[in-house]
Amino acid sequence: AQSVTQLDSQVPVFEEAPVELRCNYSSSVSVYLFWYVQYPNQGLQLLLKYLSGSTLVKGINGFEAEFNKSQTSFHLRKPSVHISDTAEYFCAVTGYSSASKIIFGSGTRLSIRP
Amino acid sequence: GAVVSQHPSRVICKSGTSVKIECRSLDFQATTMFWYRQFPKQSLMLMATSNEGSKATYEQGVEKDKFLINHASLTLSTLTVTSAHPEDSSFYICSAGQASSSSYEQYFGPGTRLTVT
């Protein structure tokens, strides 16, 4: 079984400041890792994913994440945030097949202060 | 890229009635689809795995008789909320995945907001 822990339920930051949203996972098998963003009253949008290869993954909107197998982490970072980044962010994990469930973390609400 | 659609996007129904939500993979075949529900300000909770041509697999604590899932074709899964009550009001999201030896994609529908009055 897999699980995902997002350590911070809310992260307030000032505009143009850097941000890191933390995600740790647990799994007995190799997994794929994802970050999704959800704007108010909308569905999910994929920010980035780690399947294999380089542990530093770059996504949309200037976000990137680093897969750290030894620490079982997949933290999301952005060097300079904008007001438009205000949203809920979900880390997720799944197995290798299309029949594998995606398990979501509890989410981190990123609020940007002007 | 591939698209997953849901219909309806919003539905309001009276307590005691049943509501059917459709999830379609528009340009690919999905032998497996997933149904999630999301309460306000909370994460997505997996309800069940929908398997084409066979019974759905429900997560622990999800009532299979209340949330009926049918996956009659490779492009359509339906979730029927039977005898809906106000506590069933939620945001329901479906997804379908595509995996190969070198890639993986999971496509999410836009969600259906159910309000039971």
Interface residues (C-beta under 8 A of the other chain):
Chain A: Y32 F34 Q42 G43 L44 L46 K49 L51 E88 F90 T94 Y96 S97 S98 A99 S100 K101 I102 I103 F104 G105 S106 G107 R109
Chain B: A30 T31 T32 F34 Y36 K41 Q42 S43 L44 M45 L46 T49 N51 I93 S95 A96 G97 Q98 A99 S103 Y104 Q106 F108 G109 P110 G111
